[in-house]
Amino acid sequence: MDRRALAEFLRRRREAVLPADVGLPPGARRRTAGLRREEVAALAAMSTDYYTRLEQQRGPQPSEQMLAALARALRLSDDERDHLFRLAGRGTPGRTVLTGHVSPALLRVLDRLEDTPAFIISALGETLVQNGPAVALFGDRSRFTGLARSEVYRWFTDPAEREVYLREDHERQSRAQVANLRVAHGMLGDASRAGELVRALRRQSAEFAALWDRHEVARRFEDHKVLVHPQLGPLEVDCTVLFTEDQSQALLVLTAPPRTEAAEKLALLRVLGAQDLSGSAPRS
């Protein structure tokens, strides 16, 4: 671990990121144009003291999880992320479609979406990052571990996962989940986590097994859908999807036409999202 070089790299990258780049207001009395240490720490979900010690060459060797969080907070490119890992004495993550490193380009778009639910998912349907309204609508989906990180796994093993959809839409959503997993399985192969998901779900869900045997293959995200919020009730929304060039990650944005009942509910959702992010219990 090269403490001096790591500290210098973190400081330089922090100073290069503008508050607007990460969806923060400019604020007053900034001594530099970049982010403050406490802002980087908050974005990376770590203590300000821990981050400060890293910049002062006094911190312990960061874990791979900490480094990934810092790379996301500082909006590092793949090359910059790999450099960060090497400076910290860690092996660089493989550049596969299952990397936990969120696309900086998608993050830049997400940072500017404060008034409508938006989130970034991996090829396996793992939620990588959500904004406040998305947390208020779906709950904190980044909290899951193991196979349950994948929404397709939860869809077929946890009945609570289906509560956000109308019952009449469950069959369509089941087919979409399986078709999306088919795409990931084809890209990654049977020895990958996609293959592990398929084997586990075939054992645990007869519904999944029957749909898997239909061999439907497609990246399916319904353009118009009705989602159910426990407090606001049904919300009719349009779903727009933006993929990375290699199709490994997708940004999903949910919107409603202006001056509609759904638009009014989304406005209320922003308030609930702020409450969730400040510590109230999210929808599970």
Buried (B, 14 or more C-beta within 10 A) or exposed (E): EEBEBBBBBBBEBBEBBEBEBBBBEEEEEEEEEBBBBEBBBBBBEBEBEBBBBBBEEEBEEBEBEBBBBBBBBBBBEBEBBBBBBBBBEBEBBEEEBBBBBBBBBBBEBBBEBBBBBBBBBBBBBBBBBBBBBBBBBBBBBBEBEEBBBBBBBBBBBBEEBBBBBBEEBEEEBBBBBBBBBBBBBEBBEEEBBBBBBBEBBBEBBEBBBEBBEEEBBEBBBBEEBBBBBEEBEEBBBBBBEBBBEEEBBBBBBBBBEEEEEBBEBBEBBBEBBBBBBEEEEBBE
